[in-house]
């Protein structure tokens, strides 16, 4: 699962200065290739709650390969994601300059 970089950086900054933050993520909707999820951050000292909602599209391997070719990229290799073997792909491609 990923989160927007601003939320990630803020959570890192908060962690460094010693403020306690409870956080959790939940999938809210799955519709075909689209998965919507929400991250919630609860700042204990102030009681403030911040949420971040995102939708990701999970495409099939053949769709990504076609998109790369259509955009002029040559596909060099498709690997398993090192932290999620068998669950995600890493596409190595090049585009002639």
C-alpha positions as CSV (number, residue, x, y, z in Angstrom):
1,X,0.0,0.0,0.0
2,X,1.2,3.5,-0.7
3,X,0.4,6.9,0.6
4,X,0.8,10.4,-0.8
5,X,4.3,11.7,-0.3
6,X,3.1,14.8,1.7
7,X,1.4,12.5,4.3
8,X,4.4,10.2,4.4
9,X,6.8,13.2,4.9
10,X,4.6,14.7,7.6
11,X,4.4,11.4,9.5
12,X,8.2,11.1,9.4
13,X,8.6,14.7,10.6
14,X,6.1,14.1,13.4
15,X,7.8,10.9,14.4
16,X,11.2,12.6,14.6
17,X,10.0,15.4,17.0
18,X,8.4,12.9,19.4
19,X,4.6,13.5,18.9
20,X,2.6,10.4,19.2
21,X,0.4,9.6,16.2
22,X,-1.9,6.7,15.8
23,X,-2.5,5.8,12.1
24,X,-4.3,3.2,10.2
25,X,-5.4,2.4,6.6
26,X,-8.5,0.8,5.3
27,X,-9.7,-0.3,1.8
28,X,-13.1,1.5,1.3
29,X,-14.1,0.4,-2.2
30,X,-13.0,-2.2,-4.8
31,X,-14.5,-1.7,-8.3
32,X,-12.8,-3.8,-11.0
33,X,-9.2,-2.5,-11.4
34,X,-9.9,0.5,-9.0
35,X,-9.1,0.2,-5.3
36,X,-10.0,3.2,-3.0
37,X,-8.4,3.4,0.4
38,X,-8.2,5.8,3.3
39,X,-5.3,6.6,5.7
40,X,-6.3,8.1,9.0
41,X,-3.9,9.9,11.3
42,X,-4.9,10.8,14.9
43,X,-2.6,13.2,16.7
44,X,-2.9,12.3,20.4
45,X,-1.8,15.6,21.9
46,X,-4.2,17.8,20.0
47,X,-6.9,15.2,19.2
48,X,-6.7,16.3,15.5
49,X,-7.6,13.7,12.9
50,X,-6.4,14.0,9.3
51,X,-7.5,11.6,6.5
52,X,-6.1,11.0,3.1
53,X,-8.2,9.1,0.5
54,X,-6.7,7.7,-2.7
55,X,-7.7,5.5,-5.6
56,X,-5.2,3.3,-7.4
57,X,-5.7,1.4,-10.6
58,X,-4.2,-2.1,-10.8
59,X,-3.7,-3.0,-14.4
60,X,-2.9,-6.4,-15.9
61,X,0.6,-7.1,-17.2
62,X,-0.5,-7.2,-20.8
63,X,-2.2,-3.8,-20.5
64,X,1.0,-2.2,-19.2
65,X,3.2,-3.9,-21.8
66,X,0.8,-2.5,-24.5
67,X,0.9,1.0,-23.0
68,X,4.7,0.9,-23.0
69,X,4.9,-0.2,-26.6
70,X,2.3,2.4,-27.7
71,X,4.4,5.1,-26.0
72,X,7.5,4.0,-27.9
73,X,9.2,2.2,-25.1
74,X,11.1,-1.1,-25.6
75,X,10.4,-3.6,-22.9
76,X,13.7,-5.0,-21.6
77,X,12.5,-7.1,-18.7
78,X,9.7,-7.8,-16.3
79,X,10.7,-8.7,-12.8
80,X,8.9,-9.5,-9.5
81,X,8.8,-6.6,-7.1
82,X,11.6,-7.5,-4.6
83,X,9.4,-6.9,-1.6
84,X,6.3,-8.6,-3.0
85,X,7.4,-11.5,-5.3
86,X,4.5,-12.9,-7.2
87,X,2.2,-10.0,-6.3
88,X,3.7,-7.0,-8.2
89,X,5.8,-6.5,-11.3
90,X,8.6,-4.1,-12.0
91,X,8.8,-3.2,-15.7
92,X,12.3,-2.3,-17.1
93,X,11.9,-0.4,-20.3
94,X,13.9,2.1,-22.4
95,X,12.9,4.8,-24.8
96,X,15.1,5.7,-27.7
97,X,16.1,9.4,-27.6
